Amino acid sequence: MLPTKQFVAGCFLLMLSLPIHAESLSMEDQARLVSETEQAFADTMASREFDRFLSFISDEAIFFSGNKPLRGKEKIGEAWKFYFKDADAPFSWKPEIVEVLESGTLALSSGPVHGADGKLIGTFSSIWRFDLQSNRWKIIFDKGNDVCDCASP
């Protein structure tokens, strides 16, 4: 007996709903996807979209800020809401380096942080994890660093 049209259509819809795992992509495509995700995350600051900013953060993320790490999306949101209060973004960032594990499960992104005036004020390093539930990259660690104005030895 041949399958019914409804059964075939149902199987097709089920296949479309299955997550596409990051490890099925080439390393170049994985890195591009992480870079685009980091840029979309940065764009939330420019567009002043706090709720969208939070959507990129894992529930168990840790952001290193000041002397004490911020643990969890809620604490990070409480601390970062301040940066979204004004009409203009106080800073911006852009990924320049992206590396992804062969497994497609973790990635590092890093790049410059610029002040509102465009001056380089620091760098950032972020660790991203591919979240199978949402089928998206989510940030799990973030650390900013001041610009080092030191001469090479």
C-alpha positions in Angstrom: 0.0 0.0 0.0 1.4 3.4 -1.0 1.5 6.2 1.7 -1.3 8.7 1.6 -0.7 12.3 0.5 -1.4 13.5 4.0 1.2 11.0 5.4 3.9 12.1 2.9 3.1 15.8 3.5 3.3 15.2 7.3 6.7 13.5 6.9 8.0 16.4 4.8 6.8 19.0 7.4 8.4 17.0 10.2 11.7 17.0 8.3 11.5 20.7 7.8 11.0 21.2 11.5 14.1 19.2 12.5 17.0 21.4 13.6 19.9 21.8 11.2 22.9 20.9 13.4 25.9 23.2 13.2 28.3 20.3 12.7 26.6 19.6 9.3 28.0 22.9 8.0 31.5 23.5 6.6 33.9 25.2 9.0 33.8 28.3 6.8 30.0 28.4 6.9 30.0 27.8 10.7 32.4 30.7 11.2 30.3 32.9 9.0 27.2 32.0 10.9 28.8 32.8 14.3 30.2 36.1 12.9 26.7 37.1 11.6 25.2 36.1 15.0 27.8 38.2 16.8 27.1 41.1 14.5 23.3 40.8 15.0 24.0 40.8 18.7 26.0 44.0 18.4 23.3 45.5 16.2 20.8 45.3 19.1 22.9 47.9 20.9 22.8 50.2 17.9 19.1 49.7 17.3 18.4 50.0 21.1 16.5 46.6 21.2 17.1 45.4 24.8 14.7 42.4 24.6 16.4 41.3 21.4 19.8 41.7 23.0 18.7 39.3 25.8 17.5 36.8 23.2 21.2 36.1 22.2 22.2 35.3 25.8 22.1 31.8 27.3 20.2 31.5 30.6 23.4 30.3 32.2 25.8 32.8 30.6 28.6 34.6 32.5 29.6 38.1 31.6 32.8 39.4 33.2 32.1 43.0 34.2 34.1 44.8 36.8 35.4 42.8 39.7 32.6 40.3 39.9 31.2 38.2 37.1 27.5 38.5 36.2 26.0 35.0 36.3 22.8 34.3 34.4 20.7 36.1 31.8 18.7 37.8 34.5 21.7 39.4 36.3 23.3 40.3 32.9 20.1 41.9 31.8 19.8 43.9 35.1 23.4 45.2 34.6 23.2 45.9 30.9 19.8 47.6 30.8 21.7 50.7 31.8 23.5 50.8 28.4 20.1 50.9 26.6 18.6 53.8 28.6 19.7 56.6 26.2 18.6 57.2 22.6 22.2 56.7 21.4 24.4 53.7 22.0 27.3 54.3 24.3 29.5 51.9 22.4 29.6 49.4 19.6 31.5 46.2 18.7 32.3 44.1 15.7 33.7 40.6 15.3 37.1 40.4 13.6 38.2 36.9 14.7 35.9 33.9 14.8 36.9 30.3 15.4 34.6 27.3 15.7 35.3 23.9 17.1 35.2 21.0 14.6 32.2 19.7 16.4 30.3 22.9 15.7 29.2 23.2 19.3 31.4 26.1 20.6 32.9 29.2 19.0 35.0 32.2 20.0 34.5 35.7 18.6 36.7 38.6 19.3 37.1 42.2 18.0 37.3 45.9 18.8 34.9 47.9 20.9 34.4 51.6 19.9 33.0 54.5 21.9 30.1 56.6 20.7 32.7 58.9 19.2 34.3 56.1 17.2 37.4 55.9 19.3 38.8 52.4 20.1 38.0 51.8 23.8 38.6 48.1 24.2 38.3 44.6 22.8 35.8 41.8 23.5 36.0 38.0 23.6 32.9 36.0 23.6 32.3 32.2 23.7 29.2 31.0 21.9 27.5 27.6 22.2 25.2 26.1 19.6 21.8 25.6 21.4 20.0 22.6 20.0 16.6 23.6 21.5 16.5 26.9 19.8 18.7 25.9 16.8 20.7 29.1 17.4 24.1 30.2 18.7 23.8 31.6 22.2 26.5 33.5 24.1 27.7 31.8 27.2 30.8 33.8 28.2 31.7 37.4 27.5 34.7 39.5 28.6 35.7 43.0 27.6 39.2 44.3 28.0 40.6 47.8 28.0 42.8 49.0 25.2 46.5 48.3 26.1 48.5 51.4 25.2 51.8 49.6 25.9 54.8 49.4 23.7 56.1 46.0 22.6 59.2 44.9 24.5 
